Amino acid sequence: TILTACGGSSTTSAATAAPTTAPTTAPTVASKSDAATTAGLRTFVIVPEQSKASYLVDEEFFAGALAKLGINAGKAKVVGSTQAIAGQLQLDLANLAAALGDNNFTVQMNTLVTNQAPRDKWIREDGPNFNAHPVASFKATAIQGAPATYTEGAEVSFKLAGDLTVHEQTKPATFDVKAKLVGDTLTGVATTRLLMSGFGIEPPNFANTLTVADEFGIEVQFTAKEQGK
């Protein structure tokens, strides 16, 4: 995730606190009347302040990085995060294998924050230029591997397959999801791995300075409240 890599910067990977600005393009959220009339489906709306979307990527620095950036040669794992996420999960908890409702989320890509401001600036203004392509979105089309029934309070694992749009390009993606419902609150984590090049983003490669892996991970930690409760 979302979701892309970085320019020249650091050797450490801790993500800093992310801004909480909501995405400018909101996902579809069912109304209370819609939820009430959709047989069996329960709608859980993501709470941005209690949720986070992150990208995870590997960087490698070479000898030239010391002179140019003040960074020793070596490998680093980078995490960039934001709380500018919105969306919902709509599931039939009495029959998780039933047809999906409207499951979607959006992330404001130009609010992603790592531990290095120069990297973040490069992502927003150069490279993938997320200021020009600020919104990433995912819409699930199928649920896979879900149990037939669910017991409240238990952690359940399943896959959500669907369409992921990043940098104005849409590709199929499947998220591995672990989730748990307690009362009216659904919490969990959704993860996947993809290629930057698949979304028309060239992985950064600065001669004798640093390279960034094409493969990257997306992790969405979500807290969602049941609508109407």
Disulfide bonds with the S-S distance in Angstrom:
none
